[in-house]
Amino acid sequence: MPSAFHRTRRSVLSFTVALLAFLVLADTLFITQQSHDIHQRMQLHTEHEFDLFGHLVSDALTRSDYAAVEQAAISWAGDQENIVRLKIVTNNGFELVDYSRRHDSESTAFFQKKIAYGDDREVNIFIEKDTSDIHKTLTTLMVQLVVISAVLVALLGFVIQRTALRPLQREIDLHKQTEGSLRQSISELELVNYSLSHDLRTPLRAITGYSQILRDDAGSKLNEDEQYSLKRIESAGKYMAELIDDILELSRISSAKLSISTVDVSKLARQCLENLLAQHQTHETLWEIQEGMTARADRRLIDVLLENLIDNAIKYTTGTKVPVIKLGTVEQNGNTVFYVRDNGVGFDMQFVDKLFKPFQRLHQDGSYRGTGIGLAIAARIVERHGGSIWAESHPGKGSTLYFTLS
Amino acid sequence: MRKGSGSRGVLAVLLMIGAGLQNVIAQDQLVLGIHPYKTSDKLIKAYSPLAQYLTRKIGQPVTLKISADYQQHIDAIGRDQLDIAYLGPSSYVKLYDRYGEKPLLARQAVHGKPTFQGKLVVPANSPITTLAQLKGKRFAFGDPNSTMSHLVPRYMLQSAGVTGKNLKSFRFLGSHDNVALAVLAGDFDAGAVKEAVFYKYETRGLRALATTPALSEHLFVTSNTLDPELIKRLRDAMLTLHQDSEGKQILTSIKKGATAMVPVKNSDYDNLREILRSLRKTGVVQ
């Protein structure tokens, strides 16, 4: 759920950045276009002015009235506030007019036009115009656009925050809360479970103890049916004691504090296998353990994990002619995956969900010993280490149990 | 020509009688005539302080009259229809030629000098160094009637063998400023301007090729019919103008830079007279 939240937040952020980039681009384009338009208008306007003024200059010069040109230029330029400099230069480089106005403008534009007069004479008119107004207009426009864009982004961000992120965050908080109370309930249940199991031992001991006494004291007086009933009481009591032990074990594992160190998995597996084979071997079993397997884990729990998995393998290869058990690792997406493989009876993959649940047995005909807690304990240990466990099997061809530890 | 001038003489006498009658009618009023070298408004404003000053000095009202044109102005004073007249040097020479001697009051001095000069100018980087080299070149004059932007320079060109015919072209551009600018712009190879205009444009790239002779400045003359005693009082009033601040203001009002009115005699205009005579001979002036 948090990753979904982060994903959404990342999308929102990327969207905002993309929008911002788009707005910057759009603003820049708009400003450039405006600037271009304004300059073009100014160019046209200036050309028009040039035409009018040029006629005046040409007429006066054709009349050889140079003084009139001087006067006309100064009064014309004087009337136009944005002209900061006006020069009229004759063909021989003489500056007939050099008008300039004091100004503190930082941006100006230059214009030039050749004006013909007389038979074959011409002068150059140079104009420098103050463009700080244009500059100011563009700056104002830019500021307005930036402000509008910023407001737009902020508004959109706010709306997205309101409509998308906040409800998501609320949902996550709600989930976390539920998860927390669930965990609380589970640990309370486990506690109840533990004390209940613990408390059950006393009456159970009474049942088995007294049926033992009954057998010892009155065994010879009982007929065959009565003997059978007593035996059923004894074996049921024994089974119940096993169940209670398993429940307590599961509970212990769930609440045990982890002490992490580097564990030599190969060595532990070998010891475990040798011990179990010594206890349960019915006929020659072939085994193979990959050398040098290690893990950062709780040694005690890994021992229990291996014991349960190997015991499981030994148990379901009892009917196999030549049992083979293999322990090793494979690399998957950069993670080390441990496996325990056997060539036993296997199971139907449609029941794979039941495999790691406590007291769920896939073979209920009583031909295999145990309470069905082993793989549940294994799963709990893997889970405690932050790993995962899964299985692959083909009925009659054996199973492989995989697990990771982190 | 001779016949014409004779009949004109008769007319002048008749008019003189008329003017005399006018003087009898308005005996105590003197008319000061000014030639129309600016608009009437400007001229009346410029010469009113002088008229008021003279009125006070001689105890007789002096009024201003702006003549219709230069020729009419010369004729009016020539026929003694004006009591006092302000004249340019060329006009004075014409007046003397046609109407003979007139009592002279004073000529003006500008920046202390009672004479003025002109320059024949070329661009500073022009290869031309003598007037004779102007043959085949383009020459800019100011006004055809202007002393310094046409008449005197024209005489100097003729003396150096440069005539209207052997110039490539010549044009009258109206004003001294236009002449200077035309030469600077390279539209003409040379031009003629008064001294002040030459100095105004010298730094922008003008060079003086030649300087004209010093010509006597503008002057005041009187009608022949005026009482010699009155003439003397008028002359004294003029010659003492520069002695107080009021007089200096009157001078400045007439012409910017005028510093005094100084004594004048007919021979002060001999060089101009000679120049004009020479120009008449070649048909440049009538």
Chai-1 contact restraints between the chains, C-beta under 6 A:
chainA,res_idxA,chainB,res_idxB,connection_type,confidence,min_distance_angstrom,max_distance_angstrom,comment,restraint_id
A,S64,B,L173,contact,1.0,0.0,6.0,A-B,restraint_1
A,S64,B,N178,contact,1.0,0.0,6.0,A-B,restraint_2
A,S64,B,A182,contact,1.0,0.0,6.0,A-B,restraint_3
A,D65,B,N178,contact,1.0,0.0,6.0,A-B,restraint_4
A,Y66,B,N178,contact,1.0,0.0,6.0,A-B,restraint_5
A,Y66,B,L181,contact,1.0,0.0,6.0,A-B,restraint_6
A,Y66,B,A182,contact,1.0,0.0,6.0,A-B,restraint_7
A,A67,B,S175,contact,1.0,0.0,6.0,A-B,restraint_8
A,A67,B,D177,contact,1.0,0.0,6.0,A-B,restraint_9
A,A67,B,N178,contact,1.0,0.0,6.0,A-B,restraint_10
A,T90,B,A185,contact,1.0,0.0,6.0,A-B,restraint_11
A,T90,B,G186,contact,1.0,0.0,6.0,A-B,restraint_12
A,N92,B,G186,contact,1.0,0.0,6.0,A-B,restraint_13
A,F94,B,L184,contact,1.0,0.0,6.0,A-B,restraint_14
A,F94,B,A185,contact,1.0,0.0,6.0,A-B,restraint_15
A,L96,B,A185,contact,1.0,0.0,6.0,A-B,restraint_16
